[in-house]
Amino acid sequence: MKKVLVLFAHPKYEKSRANQVLINAIAKKEGVTFHDLYEIYPDFHIDVDAEKKLLEAHDVIIWHHPMYWYSCPPLLKQWIDMVLEFNWAYGPKGKALQDKLCLNAITTGGSKELYCSQGSNSYTINEFLRPFEQTANLCLMKYLKPFAVMGTYKLTNEELDGYGAAYNALIDSLQQF
């Protein structure tokens, strides 16, 4: 069974109904490490060596975050900038993450209809996530399609529970991939 690392970055997690449901659905799963960056690094002082060891110990990396201004919250961006170092994660000697599976798990307040060429955001979620995909490619990881929960403000509790079950099932399948 593959070990899964959920790198969670949400500066207002306590106010996110959708993310609470998703995290509750997977937090106690065997083989899953839930790593809340804002909880661990409230001062933004990232322990790069500890983060590298954590990455090395897992087979699947999930960047779990809300969509913030068409990207991720600042702590996750800083984490990427600091931890994924040249000649460790990428570059001529950078093979530490090679062949690991990687994907984004995201939530958006906006609906699918807003995230398309005809919508007010002009682009799809996949297009907004291209920098993550290219980061994974540069680090020789296998980037998988994102898990997205969209229109979170309008979802019922039952719909959110369905997304929680789907996230749980996704992680089950990733562990067997």
For each residue, the residues with C-beta under 8 A, 3 or more apart:
1: 30 31 175 176
2: 31 59 60 101 174 175 176 177
3: 31 32 33 57 58 59 60 175
4: 29 31 32 33 58 59 60 62 171 174 175
5: 33 35 54 55 57 58 60 61 62
6: 23 26 32 33 34 35 62 64 105
7: 35 37 61 62 63 64 76 79
8: 13 19 23 34 35 36 37 38 64 65
9: 37 38 63 64 65 72 73 75 76 79
10: 13 16 19 38 65 66 73
11: 38 73 75
12: 15 16
13: 8 10 16 19 20 23 36 38
14:
15: 12
16: 10 12 13 19 20 66 107 152
17: 20 21 152 160
18: 21 22 107 149 152 155 160 163
19: 8 10 13 16 22 23 64 66 107
20: 13 16 17 23 24
21: 17 18 24 25 160 161 163 164
22: 18 19 25 26 64 105 107 149 163 164 167
23: 6 8 13 19 20 26 27 34 64
24: 20 21 27 164
25: 21 22 164 165 167 168
26: 6 22 23 29 32 34 167 168 171
27: 23 24 32 34
28: 32
29: 4 26 32 168 171
30: 1
31: 1 2 3 4 175
32: 3 4 6 26 27 28 29 171
33: 3 4 5 6 54 58
34: 6 8 23 26 27
35: 5 6 7 8 40 54
36: 8 13 39 40
37: 7 8 9 40 41 75 76 79
38: 8 9 10 11 13 41 42 73 75
39: 36 42
40: 35 36 37
41: 37 38 44 45 46 47 75
42: 38 39
43:
44: 41 74 75 78
45: 41
46: 41 51 78 79 82 83
47: 41 50 51
48: 51 52 82 83 85
49: 52 53
50: 47 53 54
51: 46 47 48 54 55 79 82 83
52: 48 49 55 56 83 88 96
53: 49 50 56 57
54: 5 33 35 50 51 57 58
55: 5 51 52 58 61 83 96 97 100
56: 52 53 96
57: 3 5 53 54
58: 3 4 5 33 54 55 61 100
59: 2 3 4 100 101
60: 2 3 4 5 100 101 102 174 175 177
61: 5 7 55 58 97 100 101 102 103 141
62: 4 5 6 7 102 103 104 105
63: 7 9 72 76 102 103 104 105 132
64: 6 7 8 9 19 22 23 104 105 106
65: 8 9 10 68 72 73 76 104 105 106 107
66: 10 16 19 73 106 107 108
67: 70 71 72 106 107 108 109 110 125 128
68: 65 71 72 73 74
69:
70: 67 121 123 128
71: 67 68 77 128 131
72: 9 63 65 67 68 76 77 132
73: 9 10 11 38 65 66 68 76 77
74: 44 68 77 78
75: 9 11 37 38 41 44 78 79
76: 7 9 37 63 65 72 73 79 80
77: 71 72 73 74 80 81
78: 44 46 74 75 81 82
79: 7 9 37 46 51 75 76 82 83
80: 76 77 83 84 135
81: 77 78 84
82: 46 48 51 78 79 85
83: 46 48 51 52 55 79 80 89
84: 80 81 88 89 90 97 135 139
85: 48 82 88 89 94
86: 89 90 91 94
87: 90 91 92 93 94
88: 52 84 85 91 93 94 96
89: 83 84 85 86 94 96 97 138 139
90: 84 86 87 94 138 139 140
91: 86 87 88 94
92: 87
93: 87 88
94: 85 86 87 88 89 90 91 97 139 140
95: 98 140
96: 52 55 56 88 89
97: 55 61 84 89 94 100 102 139 140 141
98: 95 139 140 141
99: 140 141 142
100: 55 58 59 60 61 97 141 142
101: 2 59 60 61 141 142 144 174 177
102: 60 61 62 63 97 136 139 141 142 143 144
103: 61 62 63 143 144 145 146 147
104: 62 63 64 65 129 132 146 147 148
105: 6 22 62 63 64 65 146 147 148 167
106: 64 65 66 67 125 129 146 147 148 149
107: 16 18 19 22 65 66 67 148 149 150 152
108: 66 67 111 115 125 148 149 150 151 152
109: 67 151 152 153
110: 67 114 115 119 120 121 150 151
111: 108 114 115 150 151 154
112: 115 116 150 151
113: 116 119
114: 110 111 119 120 121
115: 108 110 111 112 119 121 123 124 125 128 150
116: 112 113 119 121 123 124
117: 122 123 124
118:
119: 110 113 114 115 116 122
120: 110 114
121: 70 110 114 115 116 128
122: 117 119
123: 70 115 116 117 127 128
124: 115 116 117 127 128
125: 67 106 108 115 128 129 146 148 150
126: 129 130 145 146
127: 123 124 130
128: 67 70 71 115 121 123 124 125
129: 104 106 125 126 132 133 146
130: 126 127 133 134
131: 71 134 135
132: 63 72 104 129 135 136 143
133: 129 130 136 137 143
134: 130 131 137 138
135: 80 84 131 132 138 139
136: 102 132 133 139 141 142 143
137: 133 134 140 141 143
138: 89 90 134 135
139: 84 89 90 94 97 98 102 135 136
140: 90 94 95 97 98 99 137
141: 61 97 98 99 100 101 102 136 137
142: 99 100 101 102 136
143: 102 103 132 133 136 137
144: 101 102 103 174
145: 103 126
146: 103 104 105 106 125 126 129
147: 103 104 105 106 166 167 170
148: 104 105 106 107 108 125
149: 18 22 106 107 108 152 155 160 163
150: 107 108 110 111 112 115 125
151: 108 109 110 111 112 154 155
152: 16 17 18 107 108 109 149 155 160
153: 109
154: 111 151
155: 18 149 151 152 159 160 163
156: 159 160
157: 160 161
158: 161 162
159: 155 156 162 163
160: 17 18 21 149 152 155 156 157 163 164
161: 21 157 158 164 165
162: 158 159 165 166
163: 18 21 22 149 155 159 160 166 167
164: 21 22 24 25 160 161 167 168
165: 25 161 162 168 169
166: 147 162 163 169 170
167: 22 25 26 105 147 163 164 170 171
168: 25 26 29 164 165 171 172
169: 165 166 172 173
170: 147 166 167 173 174
171: 4 26 29 32 167 168 174 175
172: 168 169 175 176
173: 169 170 176 177
174: 2 4 60 101 144 170 171 177
175: 1 2 3 4 31 60 171 172
176: 1 2 172 173
177: 2 60 101 173 174
